[in-house]
Amino acid sequence: MSFHDAHSSLQDGVHKLLSCPSPYAMQRYYERLSTAGLGPGLQVRYIGGEMGKGVFAVKDFNAEEVVLQEPMLVGAQHSSNKVNAMVCSYCFRYVGSLEFQLARRLLHQEGDSVGNEEGSEEDMDRDEDVGHYMDEEEERDMTSHMDEDNENCGCERSTKPKKALPPEALAALASGGLQLPHVEHFVLPPVVKCKGGCSEDIYCSDACAEAAWQAYHSLLCSGPLSLCKNIDALSSFKQFADETNDIFHIAAQVVAATILRAWKLENEKSGTVAISSSRGISEATMLKAWEPFAMGYKQLWWQTVALPADVEPSNEQEFRNQMKEIAAHSLSLLKQAIYKETFSPLFTLDVYGHIIGMFELNNLEIVVASPVEDYFLYIDDLPPEAKAQAGLVTKVYLDALGDDYAAYCQGSAFFALQSCINHSCTPNTKAFKRDQDNDGQAVLLATRHIRRGEEITISYIDEDSSLEERKAALADYGFTCRCLRCLQES
């Protein structure tokens, strides 16, 4: 094949990946999700115009009823949050034990060698005996809910600065000798190691470890059983993502997931089971594998990302060029790590930039409440005598955490159905985690009675803002809201 033919073929592949699915293809895809049990009581419909598609109720929902509970397609915990919350890399559920969670946070806070934010090999070796340690509205609503709990808990330390751990308390953490009272009421799933042998990702169950491995992690694992062809480049990619933007981690999951899904589809056609880096994949197979992400609304990231407040309008183009350069360097590292020639359109900057832009426009901030917070609230609510007895052990650790005792898990994720829901400044649903929602699933609750046939809406912004403030915030999403409230206020 000549260079011209190869380039033309590559551009054709890029065009097909970035083309909007037809209304018929879109309808069939979401019908299959519905048949599989995702989003009961909901239906995705093509609306047309700048709205594209929307989600509609096919039954009545009462106020405060769960409208949608959906697992993520791809997602990642924020790198800076990994010390505060040790969670399953696949579902974001807290793992290990209360003692393990406390030790990880406080030893790092005290400057001890508990490992870096990603978790060291030594940390993972100690995880086997986890009962004995050393072996937008979405986030705003959750934070508000937590703040209300904090105000009512009666915990004296909420207005106090952190205190250094006494030597004996620090020694108990470091030796694994800490045993908290009443901890039997807060049992967490054990730590399950990565199938590929890496120390960066852990799981809450064999099921989550297997699901992540099959979905994307087998290509993004740095362990000895990884399918990644260049572990050093992969490590550089992850470090760069940690230092610049966590969103690159999720973009890599999309690329890896498409490759692995295509191989699986090809195996189903040929009757083989092996994953081969040399076997060719048909264009139709690649597009089928890409289908879950083809449905997401996309724009180039560096053209979509909001201009920071500290960047002058006259410097906007320079800022966007810098964002493009950052994305290009991220892609070059990922390409060195997992590039497959048969998937070359996936590794173009155009496609990669649109993947990241899709997250910028559609991702949901994930918040999972901490069992450490729940534990200290439980201790605070004990009868006076039992509370005083427990405090003989817990007080030094609570004082050492200070206001950070309620630190929770934070991350970002992309969802098949939630990403289809349109905005309204008077939404009929809100993203809000109930007490029983202890993982990273998207949970939408009805804010009022929703009638059958009504479109489901959420607010992408702070709907308590003024009209002009809302217009400015929604400009980052590339549209002007025409909901009844905006029309009335105009």
Helices and strands as residue ranges (DSSP letters): H 3-18, H 23-35, E 42-48, G 49-51, E 52-57, E 66-70, E 74-77, G 79-81, H 98-109, H 121-126, H 137-152, G 156-159, H 167-175, G 183-185, E 192-193, E 202-203, H 206-212, I 213-217, H 218-220, H 231-244, H 247-270, H 283-294, H 301-304, G 313-315, H 316-338, G 341-347, H 349-362, E 364-368, H 371-380, H 384-401, G 402-406, E 409-414, G 418-420, E 422-423, E 429-431, E 442-446, E 455-458, H 467-475, H 484-489
